[in-house]
């Protein structure tokens, strides 16, 4: 099976994150792809662990024994974003014009296909990779707080294990990404008191309190924008991206809900950022009270790896690309405790991810195969 056929096979296995599910995607989440990966890697000779994360959604850890004492992990998230907005068949995996199309083709089933192709070649030749290769499939990257990556981190910590080098698969045009922002999301409810709109003085308008919060967040963004960046990743940002409230046109609203997203730059302390943001929200909403929750975890500090480290340097050399940073986030946010060296890397462009039409260039797939083939022989 060549690389295009393998990507097509994987695209045809729906694995939409439950938070993005709809009538077209179905509600199978990552389950079928987890089963496929576990069965396929076991048939290739891997030691396989299927690790439940939540609601029968399972990580898969496939360990291919190497010929040296070095170990590397390639983390590939199993889930994709939703497909309800796609303008063609999201799961056909068609090959056309030098591209493979379909949801997950670039983000990021391509890396599964690439790594499996190299491991299959080695097995057919009766050889092993030089490093021990941990091919890890994680759930819940596209929504839900990176639960799969957090679970793999905890699984390693429970066993007292650290991995020398971890590659987090994302479409980077085969350029090693050595830094990106972290973040925290806050679900905020501003509490008021309902009253007839003809007598607003008898109520407490939750929308007014929420409006003060929005203004304060905009001012905080202006403050962050004026700071000096300490790394090429850039500065922290904050924004309100959801706002809802109101019961009827003749009722003073008693509640208003907001979602506030804070992107953290490398070096920012996530606990301090959260505490300062909560204080800002509470003070700007006053005299109304607020409830502040982090529904998908306590957030993550930014990720930054020295670009001169051997992992970044080797991948850049093999790919003939330059190290760079990214604007998006990834599972790398969860691996600082367990990785000696960490990078985000993979074929294809992030510009094609999450689109109404998703595709990956076959030339990028072949390039990635060559890179992994060389890396696994070192």
N, C-alpha and C positions, 0 to 999 in steps of 0.2 A: 504493500500500500504506500503510495507516495504522499508527500506532505499535504497536497491539496485535498486528496481523498480523506485524509485523517481529519483535517479541519472541517470538511463537510460533514463527516460522521459525527463530530462533536457538536456542531451547530444544530444538527437535527435532533439532539437531545435537549429539550427545553429545560432551563434551570433558572427561571426568573425568580428573583428575590421576592418573598411573600409580600413585602411592603409595596412592590410594584405590580403585583399580580392583577389580572383581569380576565375577561372571557376568552381572549385569544391565547393567553399564556397558560391558562389552567392554574391549578393550585398545587402542583407537584413539587415546587421549590427546587432545591438541589438534589433531591433524593435519588432520582434516576441516574444523574451524572456521578454522584458519589458511589453508587453501586457499580456503575460501569468502570470507574477508575480503580476501585478496589479489586474487582475481578480481573481487569486487564493487567494491572501491575503484578498481581499475584501470579498470573500465568507467565509473566516475564521473569519470575524468580525473586520478586521482592518480598521482604518481610512486611506485612501490611497490618496496620492498626486502623480500625474504624472507630472513631471517637465521637459519641453523641454530644452535641452542643445544646440544642433545644428543639423540642417538638419533632423528634425523629430526624432532625437535620444534622448530618454527621460530617466532621472532618475526616479526611483520609490521609494517613502517613505511610508512604511506601518507601522502604529503605533498600537501596541497591548497594550491596557490599562492594567497596572499592579495593584496590590493591595497595593503598597507602593508609596511614593513620589519620589522614586529613578528611574532614567531613564538610559538605556543603548542603544547603537547603535551597530548593527552588519552591517558593510559595506562589501558588496560582489560585486565585479565588474562583470558586465554583459557580457563583451566582452571576447573573446578568441583570441589567436594568430592564424595565418593562418594554413591551412590544406593542401596546395598544395604539400608539401613534405612528407605527411603521407603515410605510406606503407600499411595501411589497411583502411577500411571504417571509416572515421573520426566521423561519426554520428550514428553508429549502436548501441552504448551503450551496447554491449554484456557483459554478465556475464560469466566469465570463470576462473577457477583455483583460486577462492577466490578474484577475482578482477573485477572491472567494467572498461571497456575500452571505449575510445573515447575522442574527443577533448573537453576539459573543465571538464573532469571527476575529475581531481585533482586540476585544476587551472581554476576556483575555484567554480564550480557548486556543489561540494560536500558540501560546507558549507550551500548553499541554502537548499539542501535536509535535512541536519542535523537539522537546525533551524526550518524548516517547520514541520519536523516530531515531534519535541518536542511540538511545538505550537498546532499541530493537536491533540496530546495526551491530552494536557491540555483542549482543547475545548471539546473533547469527554468525559472527566471526569467532565465537568461543572466547570472547574477551570480557574484561570487566573495566569499568571506569577507574581512573587512578584515584580520585577521591571517592569516598562513600557518598552517594547521592541520595538525599532525602527529597523525594517529590511529594509535596504537600498540597492537598486541595482543601481550601478553607471556605466555609460558608459565610454569608452575611457581610460581605465587603461593601456591597452597593447600597446598603441601608441597614440600620439596626445597631450601629455602634461597633463595627469590626469585631463581632463576637467570635468568629472563627479564629481570627488571628490572636485575639486575647486568650482563647482556649489553648491554642498550640503553644503560646508562650508559657502559660501556666503548666501545661503538660510537661514541657521541658524543665521548668523550675521544680516541679514535683519530683523529678528524677535527678536533679542536680546536674543537668546537662546544659552546656553552652555549645553553640555552633560557630565554627570558625568564620564561615562566610554564608550570609543569607542573601539570596536574590529574590526580590519581590517583583512578580511579573506584572507589568503594565506596558501599554504601547508607548515606547520612547524613541522609535526609529533607530533602535539598536544603539542609542547613546546612553551611557550610564548616568542615571540621575542620582546625585549624592545629597540632595536636600529638598525638602518641601515643608509647607506649613502644617501645623497641627490645628487643633481647634476644640471648641466646646459649644454645644447647643443648649439653649435655655428655653424651656416652655414656661411662659409667664402668664398668670391670670391676675388681672387687676379687678379688685372687688369693690363694687359700689352699692347703691341702694335704690331699688326701683320706686318709681312714683309716676303719677299721671303727668304727661308732658305739659299740661296746662299749669301745673304747679311744680316746676323744676326745683324750687327751693326746698321741697319736701323730700327730694331724693339726693343721691350722690352719683354723678354721672361717671360710670366706669370708662366710657370712651374718652372723656376729658383727661382722666388720669393716664390712660394709655397714650394719648396724644403727647402728653408731657414726657413720657418715657421715650417715644419716638424721637422727639426733638433732642433729648439728652443723648440718645445713642448717636444721632447724626453729629452732634458736637464732639462726642468722644471719637468718632471716626476722623473728624478734622484734626483732633489732637494727635491721634496715631499717625496720620498722614504727614504731620510736621516733624516726626521723629527721624533720626538717622538710622538707616538699616545697618545691622551689625554683621550680616552675612549676605551672600548673593541671593538668598531666598527672599529677602525683602522684609517689609514691616508687617506687623499685625494689622488686622482690619476687623470691623464690626458692622453689622447691619441688621435691620429688622426686615424679615422676608415674608412673614405671614401676620395678618391682623384680622380678627373677626370678633363681632359683637353686635348687640342689639336684639331686642325681642320683638318690637313692633314700632311703627312710626309714632305712636302716641304714648310710648312708655319710656321713661328714663332708664337706660340700660344698667343692669346691676352687675354685669360682668363683661370683660373684654379680654380676649386671649391674643397673645403675641408669641412669635418665635424669633429669638435673637441668636444669630450665629456670630461667634467670635473666632476668627482665624488667628492662631498664635505663631509668632516667629520663633525660630530656634533661639534658645536661651531664656525665653519667658517661662516663668514658673506658673504651671497651670492652676495650682491652688490659689496663688495670689491673684491671678487674672480673674478667676471665678469670684473670689471674695470681693474684689473691687467692682466687678460688674454688678453683682447682686446689690451692693451698697448703692451704686448709682441708680439702679432700677427702683429700689425701695424709696430712696430720697426724692426722686423725681415724681413718683406716683403719689407721694404723700399730699394730703392726709389720708388718702385711700390706702388700704392694705393690699399686699400682693402675695401670691403663692408662686414660688420659683422651683421648677423641677428640671432635672437632667434625665430625660426619659431613656436616653441611649448611652448611659455611662457618664463618668466624671470628666471626660475629655482627654486630650493627649497633647503633650508638648510637641513643638516642631521637631522634625527629623533633620539632622545634619551630620554627614560623614565627611571626614577630611578627604578631599579629592585626590590627595597624593597616596592614599592607602593602596595596597597591592591589588585588591579586588577591583576597585575603580580603574586603576591603571591597566590591568590585564584586559578587562573587557573593552576599554577604550582602544587599546592597541589591536586586539583581535577584530574589533568592529570597524577600525579606522574612523572613529568618531571622537568627539571631544566631550569630556564630562560637562554636565549641565545641571540645572535645578528645574523644578516643576511648580506649576501653580496649583495643581490638584493635590489631593491627599491619597494615601494608600495604606496597606497593611504594615508598611515600614514603621508607622507610628507606634506599633505595639511590640517591636522586637529589640528595642534598645538594651533591655536587660539580658538578652540571651544571645546576642550576636556580637562577635568581636569586630566584624566588618559587615556593612549593610549597604545595599544598593537597590535601586529600582531600575528594571531593565526589561526590554522586550521588543519584538518586531511590530511594525505598523505605527500609525500616527494616532495620538489621542484625539485629533480633530475628527476622526471617523467614529469615535466612540459615542454611544448614546443617541446617535442620529436616527432620523426616520429611515434612512438607508445606511446600513453598516457594512463595511468591507475591509479586507486586508489585502495588500499587494503580495502576490506570490513571490516576487523578487525579494521582499522583506523576509518572507518565511524561509526561503532558501539561504539567505544571508545569515539568519539566526541559526539555522541548522549547522552551517559551517563554523560559526562562532562556538556553539556548544560542543560540536565535535572536537574542536581544538582544545577547548577549556577542559573537557573531561579527560583529555589525554595528558594533561600536565600534572 
